[in-house]
Amino acid sequence: MAQSRLTQSPPQGLLLDFGSVISVSVFERHRDTEAVLGLAPGTLTWMGPLAPETDELWRAMQQDRISERDYWAARALELGRLVGEEGWDMLTMLTRIRQVDPNAVVRPQMARLIEAACGQGIAVGILTNEMELFYGKDFLERMEVLRPMRAIVDATHNNILKPDARAYAMAIEAMRLAPDRILFVDDQFRNVAGAVKAGLQTQYFDLRDIDGNIASIAVRLQLNRKEIA
């Protein structure tokens, strides 16, 4: 049985999802995307975790009827067709709508939280399903927030996607900490549930309250919240 937060030891490690947790989500930038691509305001109505009722594909993914990669492949194709182009994949889509400055896609509050955690001797790592697949190696090599990471476990290279138990096992081994001393943060309930089964401490990252979520992580890590705000 998982420990309650009241009985859990303070985390010695922080294991983060990348997309939507470290990086700003595509959903949050729909209006910017429309402007960049010359689409009418309000064209993009699928809101994923921000409003699941608007997004049948998102609900299908959460029910494991399609994979996360299937979801984004479909959205990339759809967005490309809206501007009259066929064959978009996720890397094409991100390049066209946001991939100019690698550091501009990172949430500033999250970058400060990672810096503060590292400064307190907390190991920080990433467990992601498709970071390099979606963003490209060259782009990620210029992203400053990745430099202090103790571990980056990316299914781009091993093709083992969360919530597969093996993904968490690889991340735990790479972090070199006991699972119950690692706080795992993800924006998908199914991935959080997988982490609970793996024995990790967990926090669901709710995109409807970014500031509140980051403040909560800081409290759990016993960080100075003034350094992050």
C-alpha positions in Angstrom: 0.0 0.0 0.0 1.3 3.5 -0.9 2.3 5.8 1.9 0.3 8.9 2.5 2.0 12.2 2.1 2.0 12.7 5.8 4.2 9.6 6.3 6.4 9.9 3.3 10.0 11.0 3.8 11.1 14.2 2.0 12.2 13.3 -1.5 15.8 13.1 -2.4 15.0 13.1 -6.1 12.6 14.8 -8.5 11.6 12.9 -11.6 9.7 15.0 -14.2 7.8 14.4 -17.3 9.0 16.7 -20.0 6.0 17.6 -22.3 3.5 19.9 -20.5 5.4 19.7 -17.2 8.8 21.2 -18.1 7.7 22.6 -21.5 4.6 24.7 -22.1 1.9 22.5 -23.6 0.6 22.8 -27.1 -2.9 23.2 -25.6 -2.0 26.4 -23.8 -0.6 28.0 -27.0 -3.5 27.4 -29.3 -4.2 31.1 -29.9 -0.5 31.8 -30.6 -0.4 28.8 -32.9 -3.4 30.1 -34.8 -1.7 33.5 -35.2 1.6 31.9 -36.4 -0.1 29.7 -38.9 -2.6 32.3 -40.1 -5.6 30.4 -38.9 -8.8 32.1 -37.7 -9.0 32.6 -33.9 -10.8 29.7 -32.3 -10.0 27.2 -35.1 -8.2 24.9 -32.6 -10.8 23.5 -30.2 -9.2 20.4 -28.8 -7.9 21.1 -25.4 -6.7 17.8 -24.0 -6.4 17.8 -20.2 -7.6 21.4 -20.0 -11.0 20.3 -21.2 -11.3 16.6 -21.9 -14.9 16.9 -23.0 -13.6 18.9 -26.1 -11.2 16.2 -27.2 -12.4 12.7 -28.1 -8.9 11.7 -29.2 -7.5 12.7 -25.8 -10.2 10.6 -24.0 -9.3 7.6 -26.3 -5.7 7.9 -25.2 -6.5 8.1 -21.5 -8.6 4.9 -22.0 -5.6 3.2 -23.7 -7.5 2.9 -27.0 -4.7 4.7 -28.7 -1.1 5.6 -27.7 0.2 9.0 -26.8 2.2 8.9 -30.0 -0.9 8.1 -32.0 -2.6 11.1 -30.5 0.1 13.5 -31.5 0.6 12.0 -34.9 -3.1 12.6 -35.6 -3.0 16.2 -34.3 0.1 17.0 -36.4 -1.5 15.6 -39.5 -4.7 17.6 -38.8 -2.8 20.9 -38.2 -0.8 20.5 -41.3 -3.9 20.0 -43.4 -5.4 23.1 -42.0 -2.6 25.1 -43.6 -2.8 23.0 -46.8 0.2 20.7 -46.2 0.3 16.9 -46.0 2.6 14.6 -44.0 3.3 16.7 -40.9 4.7 14.7 -38.0 5.2 16.1 -34.5 8.7 17.4 -35.1 7.4 19.3 -38.1 4.5 20.7 -36.1 6.7 21.9 -33.2 9.2 23.3 -35.6 6.5 25.3 -37.4 4.7 26.6 -34.3 7.2 27.0 -31.5 10.7 25.5 -32.1 12.8 28.6 -32.5 14.5 29.2 -29.1 14.9 25.9 -27.1 14.8 27.8 -23.8 11.6 29.6 -24.7 9.5 26.4 -24.6 10.4 25.8 -21.0 8.2 27.1 -18.2 10.3 29.7 -16.4 8.9 28.7 -13.0 9.8 25.1 -13.6 13.4 26.1 -14.7 13.7 28.0 -11.4 12.3 25.0 -9.4 14.9 22.7 -11.1 17.7 25.1 -10.3 16.6 25.4 -6.7 16.3 21.7 -6.3 19.7 21.1 -7.7 21.1 23.8 -5.4 19.7 21.9 -2.4 21.4 18.6 -3.5 18.2 17.1 -4.9 18.8 14.8 -7.9 16.6 15.8 -10.8 15.8 13.6 -13.8 13.3 13.2 -16.7 11.1 10.3 -17.6 9.5 11.0 -21.0 7.8 9.1 -23.8 9.0 11.1 -26.8 11.2 14.0 -26.0 13.9 13.6 -28.7 11.4 12.1 -31.1 9.3 15.3 -31.0 11.9 17.9 -30.6 15.0 16.6 -32.3 18.5 16.1 -30.9 20.0 19.4 -32.0 17.2 21.4 -30.5 17.5 19.6 -27.1 21.3 20.0 -27.0 20.7 23.8 -26.8 18.2 23.6 -23.9 19.8 24.8 -20.7 17.3 23.2 -18.3 18.5 19.7 -19.4 22.2 20.3 -18.4 22.0 19.5 -14.6 19.9 16.3 -15.1 21.1 13.2 -13.3 19.1 11.0 -15.6 17.1 11.4 -18.8 15.1 8.2 -19.7 13.5 8.8 -23.1 11.3 6.2 -24.8 12.6 7.7 -28.1 15.5 5.4 -27.6 14.1 2.3 -25.8 10.4 2.4 -27.1 9.1 1.6 -23.6 6.4 4.1 -22.9 4.8 5.1 -19.6 2.8 3.6 -17.9 4.8 0.4 -18.7 6.3 -0.7 -15.4 9.7 -1.1 -17.1 9.9 2.6 -17.8 9.7 3.5 -14.1 12.2 0.8 -13.3 14.7 2.2 -15.7 14.3 5.7 -14.4 14.6 4.6 -10.7 17.9 2.8 -11.6 19.2 5.8 -13.5 18.3 8.1 -10.5 20.3 5.9 -8.2 17.8 6.3 -5.4 15.1 4.2 -3.7 11.8 4.7 -5.4 10.1 6.0 -2.2 12.6 8.8 -2.1 11.8 10.1 -5.6 8.9 12.4 -6.3 7.5 11.8 -9.8 5.5 14.5 -11.6 3.3 14.0 -14.7 0.3 15.6 -16.3 -1.5 12.3 -17.1 -3.3 10.3 -14.4 -2.5 7.0 -16.0 1.2 7.8 -15.8 0.9 8.8 -12.2 -1.0 5.6 -11.5 1.9 3.6 -13.0 4.4 5.5 -10.8 2.3 4.7 -7.7 2.6 1.0 -8.6 6.3 1.4 -9.0 6.6 2.7 -5.4 7.4 6.4 -6.3 6.0 9.4 -4.5 3.8 11.2 -7.0 2.2 14.4 -7.9 -0.3 15.0 -10.7 0.5 18.2 -12.6 -2.8 19.9 -13.4 -2.5 22.2 -16.3 -5.4 24.2 -15.0 -3.3 25.4 -12.1 0.4 25.7 -13.1 1.5 28.0 -10.3 -0.3 26.0 -7.6 1.2 22.8 -8.8 4.8 24.2 -8.9 4.3 25.7 -5.4 3.1 22.3 -4.2 6.2 20.6 -5.6 8.4 23.2 -3.9 6.7 22.5 -0.6 7.2 18.8 -0.9 10.9 19.3 -1.7 11.2 21.7 1.1 12.5 24.5 -1.2 12.3 28.2 -0.7 9.2 29.2 -2.6 10.5 32.8 -3.0 13.3 31.5 -5.3 10.7 30.0 -7.6 7.9 32.5 -7.8 
